[in-house]
């Protein structure tokens, strides 16, 4: 069950913005809303309008050093720390390790800032449409409309959390999410 603030953020901000992204040829609104929900805690944590956990990139509006969790192999952890620039990394205790050898770390990393929430949604749309890692999955989705398959194809590139796809799929199945998206697709009119 969502709090009143979470429900308001979903209905008044995320769902309309996600439907706008979808109308402009972006990913389905369900995927966008689910990623917004996970990455921002249903709108509660979007520092400097970064509601998608977007890492700092060349030319971004600004950047901020924030705590996060990452799953890294030893080589990936070494490369992360080698990048320097105030990044930090420490293993989560008790140790959590996946079968592929990745371990869970507490990290501090640079995240992008956005001048507005609309700018964050626009950047997110552009990233998914132009990044070669996402293009094949989006093309398949346009043909088959298999949302879980799209999510499972995109998730490993978007986040290091091994449960990320399952979390996204669970959110897209929530009645409150479906209702908010349908409401936004109807132009905000009550159906």
C-alpha positions as CSV (number, residue, x, y, z in Angstrom):
1,X,0.0,0.0,0.0
2,X,1.3,3.4,-0.9
3,X,1.3,6.4,1.4
4,X,-0.7,9.5,0.3
5,X,2.4,11.3,-0.8
6,X,3.6,8.3,-2.8
7,X,0.2,7.9,-4.5
8,X,0.1,11.6,-5.3
9,X,3.6,11.5,-6.8
10,X,2.6,8.5,-8.9
11,X,-0.6,10.0,-10.2
12,X,0.4,13.6,-10.5
13,X,4.0,13.4,-11.6
14,X,5.4,10.0,-12.7
15,X,2.5,8.5,-14.6
16,X,1.8,11.6,-16.7
17,X,5.5,12.1,-17.4
18,X,5.9,8.4,-18.3
19,X,3.0,8.5,-20.7
20,X,4.5,11.6,-22.3
21,X,7.8,9.7,-22.8
22,X,5.8,6.8,-24.2
23,X,3.9,9.1,-26.6
24,X,7.2,10.5,-27.9
25,X,8.3,7.0,-28.9
26,X,10.0,6.1,-25.7
27,X,9.7,2.9,-23.6
28,X,6.3,1.8,-22.3
29,X,5.0,3.9,-19.4
30,X,4.9,0.8,-17.2
31,X,8.7,0.4,-17.4
32,X,9.3,4.1,-16.8
33,X,7.0,4.2,-13.8
34,X,8.5,1.1,-12.3
35,X,12.1,2.4,-12.7
36,X,11.0,5.8,-11.2
37,X,9.4,3.9,-8.2
38,X,12.5,1.9,-7.4
39,X,15.1,4.5,-8.1
40,X,13.3,7.3,-6.2
41,X,11.4,5.4,-3.5
42,X,8.1,6.4,-5.2
43,X,9.1,10.0,-5.5
44,X,10.4,10.4,-2.0
45,X,14.1,10.5,-2.9
46,X,14.9,12.4,-6.1
47,X,17.9,14.5,-5.1
48,X,18.3,17.4,-7.5
49,X,15.5,15.9,-9.6
50,X,17.4,12.7,-10.3
51,X,14.5,10.2,-10.0
52,X,16.1,7.5,-12.1
53,X,19.5,7.0,-10.3
54,X,21.3,8.3,-13.4
55,X,25.0,8.4,-12.9
56,X,26.9,11.7,-13.7
57,X,27.7,11.9,-17.4
58,X,29.7,14.4,-19.6
59,X,27.7,17.5,-20.1
60,X,25.2,16.9,-17.3
61,X,23.5,19.8,-15.5
62,X,25.6,19.1,-12.4
63,X,26.6,16.2,-10.3
64,X,26.3,15.0,-6.7
65,X,28.2,12.4,-4.6
66,X,25.6,10.0,-3.1
67,X,25.5,6.7,-1.3
68,X,24.4,3.7,-3.2
69,X,24.8,-0.1,-3.4
70,X,26.6,-1.9,-6.2
71,X,27.3,-5.5,-7.1
72,X,30.8,-5.8,-8.5
73,X,33.4,-8.5,-9.3
74,X,36.8,-7.9,-7.9
75,X,38.0,-6.4,-11.2
76,X,34.9,-4.1,-11.4
77,X,35.5,-2.9,-7.8
78,X,39.1,-2.2,-8.6
79,X,38.2,-0.2,-11.7
80,X,35.5,1.7,-9.8
81,X,38.0,2.7,-7.1
82,X,40.7,3.4,-9.7
83,X,38.4,6.1,-11.2
84,X,39.0,8.1,-8.0
85,X,37.2,11.4,-7.8
86,X,36.0,10.8,-4.2
87,X,34.4,7.5,-5.0
88,X,34.4,5.0,-2.1
89,X,33.5,1.3,-1.8
90,X,33.2,-1.1,1.1
91,X,31.8,-4.6,1.3
92,X,28.4,-5.0,2.8
93,X,28.5,-7.1,6.0
94,X,27.5,-9.9,6.3
95,X,29.1,-10.6,2.9
96,X,26.7,-11.1,0.1
97,X,28.0,-12.9,-3.0
98,X,26.2,-14.0,-6.2
99,X,27.1,-17.2,-8.1
100,X,28.8,-15.1,-10.7
101,X,31.3,-13.8,-8.1
102,X,29.8,-10.4,-7.7
103,X,29.7,-9.0,-4.2
104,X,27.5,-6.4,-2.7
105,X,29.2,-3.1,-1.8
106,X,28.3,0.2,-0.1
107,X,29.4,2.8,-2.5
108,X,29.6,6.6,-2.9
109,X,29.3,7.6,-6.6
110,X,28.6,10.6,-8.7
111,X,25.0,11.0,-9.9
112,X,23.7,13.6,-12.3
113,X,21.5,16.5,-11.3
114,X,18.7,17.9,-13.4
115,X,17.2,21.3,-13.5
116,X,13.7,19.8,-13.4
117,X,11.9,16.5,-13.1
118,X,10.8,16.9,-16.8
119,X,14.5,17.1,-17.8
120,X,15.2,13.8,-15.9
121,X,12.4,12.1,-17.7
122,X,13.6,13.5,-21.1
123,X,17.1,12.3,-20.4
124,X,15.9,8.9,-19.4
125,X,13.9,8.6,-22.6
126,X,16.9,9.6,-24.7
127,X,19.2,7.2,-22.9
128,X,16.9,4.2,-23.5
129,X,16.3,5.2,-27.2
130,X,19.9,5.8,-28.1
131,X,22.0,3.4,-26.0
132,X,22.8,0.4,-28.2
133,X,22.4,-2.0,-25.2
134,X,18.6,-1.2,-25.0
135,X,17.7,-0.9,-28.7
136,X,17.3,-4.6,-29.5
137,X,15.0,-5.1,-26.5
138,X,12.9,-2.1,-27.3
139,X,12.6,-3.2,-31.0
140,X,11.4,-6.7,-29.9
141,X,8.9,-5.1,-27.5
142,X,7.4,-3.0,-30.3
143,X,6.8,-6.3,-32.2
144,X,5.7,-8.6,-29.4
145,X,4.5,-6.3,-26.5
146,X,6.1,-8.7,-24.0
147,X,6.7,-6.3,-21.1
148,X,8.4,-8.9,-18.8
149,X,10.8,-9.9,-21.6
150,X,11.6,-6.2,-22.2
151,X,12.3,-5.7,-18.5
152,X,14.5,-8.8,-18.2
153,X,16.5,-7.6,-21.3
154,X,17.1,-4.1,-20.0
155,X,17.5,-4.7,-16.2
156,X,21.1,-6.1,-16.3
157,X,22.4,-3.0,-18.2
158,X,20.5,-0.5,-16.0
159,X,21.3,-1.8,-12.5
160,X,23.7,-4.2,-10.8
161,X,21.0,-5.5,-8.4
162,X,20.3,-9.1,-9.4
163,X,16.7,-8.8,-8.3
164,X,16.0,-5.6,-10.3
165,X,14.0,-7.2,-13.1
166,X,11.7,-9.0,-10.6
167,X,11.2,-5.8,-8.7
168,X,10.2,-3.9,-11.8
169,X,7.8,-6.6,-13.0
170,X,6.1,-6.7,-9.6
171,X,5.6,-2.9,-9.7
172,X,4.1,-3.0,-13.2
173,X,1.6,-5.6,-11.9
174,X,0.3,-3.4,-9.1
175,X,-3.3,-2.2,-9.6
176,X,-2.5,1.3,-8.3
177,X,0.3,1.6,-11.0
178,X,-2.0,0.3,-13.8
179,X,-4.8,2.7,-12.7
180,X,-2.4,5.7,-12.6
181,X,-1.0,5.0,-16.0
182,X,-4.5,4.4,-17.5
183,X,-5.6,7.6,-16.0
184,X,-2.7,9.5,-17.5
185,X,-3.2,7.8,-20.9
186,X,-6.7,9.1,-20.8
187,X,-5.4,12.6,-20.4
188,X,-6.1,12.6,-16.7
189,X,-9.9,12.2,-17.2
190,X,-11.7,9.8,-14.9
191,X,-12.6,6.6,-16.6
